[in-house]
Amino acid sequence: MRVLCITNHSDRPEAETIIGLKKRGVEIQVLCPESSPHFKRFSEAGVPVTHLKLSSRIDLSSIRFIRRFIEEQKFDVLHLFNNRAVSNGILAAKKLPVKIIAYRGTVANVGFFDPGSWMTYLHPRVDRIICVSEAVRDYFLKMKWLWLRFPAEKPITVYKGHDLTWYTQTPGNLNSFGVPKDAFVVGCTGRYRPHKGIHVLVDAMQYLPKDLPVHLLLIGEMNAPALHRLIRKNSNAQRIHLTGYRTDAPALQAACSVTVLPALKREGLPKVVIEAMAYGVPPIVTDAGGSHELIEDGVSGLVVKAGDAKQIAEAILALYHDPARRNAMGRNARIRIDTCFRLDKTIAQTLDVYKNCLEPILKMT
């Protein structure tokens, strides 16, 4: 089986899945930019990797390059990991006998009335779509208009796999951000976007009693003027801290008492929650998107209604007042990542998708 992966700046789970497939006997190659953080890692692991940077959704020179690459190497499967890879890969593979598998990690922005969608995930050449969560898969299956339905056999859920040995950083020192030494710290990591619901989490701080040492640490790019105005107006503004962009975000998360992802929509399978869980930090997530698939509610975390600041505050208080329960949830969160979101599972399931795609061809040979 010969597989060509086209990606951009792959994250570690994606890169290690590709390397794992190589170890399982798949003849796999990668096209990605040299600037990718895992370009060197691919080479060191024995995965042939070639520089390719896609400049747009229709990059003619790259399309010609990909087509020649497929023809010369005679690949069986083309695995495309982002929108540009999907649109350019489909055009490059025109009339070539290669199966096309796309990856989708977001619950949004694909529709029958969107012309761009017909160049990517709705294109008839796409044989399978690997969905990062059941929420993403359900999004495709619920698409309908008149007689149009999304083919039920195309979207397949494969969770991104992780390895606990990746998460061994020493928890960060939060004092430099103005967080008192003995504070109960609620962490939230990401970039500010309205659909991320960070403004709802800030509102939740107003429901917390002023005499409790509960502090909110916002980790990442949170430069929106609207957010800063909201924080200044908050009755607990002095207990809300911003770090700005940080390369050590996982270590800062590891130092928090709990982590909250207050997303309103679109979440596929949030990496920031997985990282926190891997460090044994109990998560509070909303029922929007695939976030809630990461946890067993009440066992390895808590699920609240999206957009409900009061519910978020109640969940924070519940874990603040019950340290034993909080610690147990943290341990269970770590165990859940190690059992339900393991790298070896992702590798095996991805290989099954490849085999399933190629099965009709293999039966003919």
N, C-alpha and C positions, 0 to 999 in steps of 0.2 A: 504494500500500500504506500503510495507516494502522495504526500500532502504538502501544499504550499500555504503558509500563513502570511497574511499581509496585515500589519498593524502599524501603530504610530508610536506613542510612548507607553508601552505595555507596563502594567503594574506587576508586582511580584507574583501574585497567584497565576496570572496569565502566562508569564514567562516560565514559571516552574511547571505549569501544566504542559507546555510545549516541550520542555526538557524531559519531563516524565514520559511523554508519548514516544520521544526518541529512545528512551531506555527500554520501552516495551516493544521495540522493534519496528516502529513506524519510520519510514524514510521521510523525514520532515525537514523542510527548509523554511526560512523566514526572510521576508522583505520588510525592512523598517529603517527609519533614519539612524544614522550613526550617532546622533545625539540622544537616542533612546537610552535610558539608564541601564537597560539590560542587553544592549548590543554586544558588549564584551562578554557578558555572562553566557550568552548563547554560544559564542565561539569557543569559550573555555569548556563548555559542556559537550562540545562535539556536534552542535547543531549548525549546519551551514547557514550563514546569515549574510545578506547582501544589502547594501545601502539603497533605500528608496524613500524619498520624501514626496508625498502627494501634496501638490500645491492648491488643489481645488477639487470639487466633486467631479469635474470632467477635465482631467489633466492628460492631454493628448499624447505627449511624449511618454508619460508613465504608462498609459494604456498600451502603447506600442511595445514598450519594454516588457510589461507583464505578459503580453500575448506571446512574444518571442520566448520568454522564460518558460511559459507553460508548454509551448510546442516543443522546445528543445529538451526539456526535462520529463515530458510526458506525465504530468501529475494526474492523479485520480480525483483528488479533492482540493478545492480552493476554499480555505477557511479565512473569512474576512471579519476583522475585529472592530471596525468603526465605520461611520457613514461614508467617508471618502474612499475607504478600502472597498466597501460594498459597491458603490456606484461605478468606480473605475474598474474593479474586478469583473463585474458583470459585463461591461462593454468589452473588456479585454478577452473574455471567454466566449464571445459570440461564435456560435456554431462549433465550438470545441467540445469534445466529449469528456468534460470535467464536471464533477458534482460541486455545487456551490452551497456552502454553509455560512450563514451570517450570524454574528453575535449581537444581542441587544440587551442593554443594561438599564434602560430607562422606561418608565411607565408614561409615555406621552409621545406626541409629535409624529404619529404615523396615522394616515387616514386615507380613505378612498377619494376624497376631494383635494388631496394634496399632491400636486404633480411630482414633487420630489420623492414622495413615497413610492411611486411607480418606477422610479429609477433605482430604488433600493429594496426595501423589505417586501413590497408588493409585486416586484418584478417576477414574472413566471419562471425565470431561470433559477430563482432561489429555491433550493430543494429542502433545506431545513433552516430553522432559526433557533440557535441555542439561547435560551432566555435565562437570565441570571436569577430569576425568582418566579414563583407561581403567579405573582402579581403581574409580571411582564407577560407571561404566557396567557393569562386570563384577559389581559388588555387586547391581545390579538384575537382571541376566540370570541370576544364580545363585539368585535367590529362587524357591523352589518348595515346595509342600505338596500331596500327593496329585495332583489334576489341575490345581491352580493353577500358572500360570506367568506371569511378567511378559512383556508383549508385546515381542518383540524389536525392533520398529521404533520404539519410543518413546524409549529412551535413546540420545543421540548425544553423542559426545565433542567438545567445543570447548574447547581450552586457553585460559586467560585470556592476553591479549596484553599485551606490555610494549614500552617504547621506551627505549633506552639513554640518551636525553637526559634522562630523568627522574632519573637516578642520577648526579649530578654534585657531591654534597656533599663537602667536604674531610673526609678520614678523621679521626675524633675522637681526642682525646688521652686515652689510657688510664691515664696516670700517676696521675690523681686517684683512681683506684679501687685504687691500691696495686700496679699492674702495673709491673714494672721496664721501663726503656726498651728494652732489647735482648731482651726475653722473646719466646718463641714462644707466641703467644696462640691458644687454641682458643675460638672464640666460639659461644655458643648463645643464641638469642633466642626469647622466648615467655612465656606465662603458665604457672605450674606446674599441671599436671594429671597424675595418675598415668599416663594413656595416652600422655603426651608423652615418657615414658622418661628424663626428666632425672636421675632417681635412678640410672639405669643408666650415664649419662655420668659422674656423680660417682664411681660405683664404678670406672669405667674409669681414673680418675686414680690409683688404687692400684696399677695394673699398670705405671705409668710410673716409670722409675728416678729416684731422688731427686736425682741429680746433674745432671739435664737441666733447663734453664730453661723448662719447659713450664708455662704458666699457663692456667687455665680461667676465662673471663669469662662469667657468667650474666647476660644482659641481659633485663630485664623484671620482672614481678611474681612473685617467688619467695618468698612469705612463709609457706609451709607449715611449721609446726613440725617435721614429720617430715623434711623436706628439710634444715632447719638442723641437726637432730640428726645426720643422716647425714654432713653436711659436717664437723661437729666431730669425728666419729669417724674421719674419713678420714686416712690416714697422710700425705697431701699437702694437708691442710686449709689450710695457709698459702699455698698456690698456687691457691686457689679464691676468686674475687672476685664479689661481687654488686653490681649497679648499681641495682636497683630499677627502677620504671617510668621509661622515658625516651622523650621525643618525638624524640630524635635517634638512635634505635636503628639505623637503616641506616648512619649515619656511624660509629657504634661498630663495627658489623659490618665496615665497610670497612677498619678499622684492624687487624683480626684476621689471623692467618696462615692459618687454616683456619676453616671453620664446620661445626658438627655438628648434625644433627637426629636425635636418638636415638629417634624415635617408635616406639611399640609397636603402634599401630593407628589407624584412623580418618582419617589424613591424606588430604586430597584432592589439592591441589597447593600445597604450603606457600609462602606469599609470602616468608617470611623467607629461604628458600633462594634463591629467585629474586633477591631484593635483593642477597644476598651475591654470587651469580654475576655479576650485572650490574656489580658493583664489581671483578670479577676475583679474588674469594676462592674457592678451591677447596672444594667441599662434601664432607662425608662424611654419607651418609644411610643409613637402614635400608631393608630390602625390604618394609616395611609400608606399605600404602596406595599412594598415587601418587607418593611422594617420588622413587622411583628412576626414574620416567619423565622427570624433569628432566635427568638426566645420561646420558652414555655411560660405563659403568663402566670405569675405568682410563684414560679419555681426558679427560673434563671433570669428574671426581670419582670417588669410591669408594662402593661399596654394601656394607654389612655386614648380617649377620643381626640382625633385631630382637631386643632383649633380651640380646645377647651383649656384655658389657662388655669382655671380653678382645679380641674382634675390633675393637671401637672403638679400644681402646688400640693395637693393632697397626697400624691404619690411620693413627692420629695419628703414631706413630713412623715409619712408612714415609715420610710426607710431611715429617716433621721432618728425617730423615736424608738426604733427596734434594731439596735446594732447587731444582735445575733441573727436576725432574719436577713439583714443587709449582707453580712459576711457569708451566710449560707448561699444567698443568691449569687454573690461574686464567685464563690467556688463552683456553683452549678453552671454559671455562665461560661467559665473556662472549660469545664467538662463538656458542655454542649458544643462548643467550637471544635473540641478535639474529637468528638464522636459523630456529629452531624455535618460538619463542614470541613472534613479532612481533605487534604490534597490528593491522596490516593483514590478517593471516591470520585473526585472530579476527573482525574485522568482516565479511570475505568469507564465512566459514563460518557466522556467525550469520545473515547475509542468506540464505544457502542454506537454512538450517533454516526460515526464514519462508516462502520460496518453495515449499519442499517441502510444507509444511503447507497452503499455499493452492492448490497445483497442481490438486487435484480441482475446486475452486470456479472457478479461472481457466479451466479447460477447458470449463466449462459456460456461461461468459459469452461 
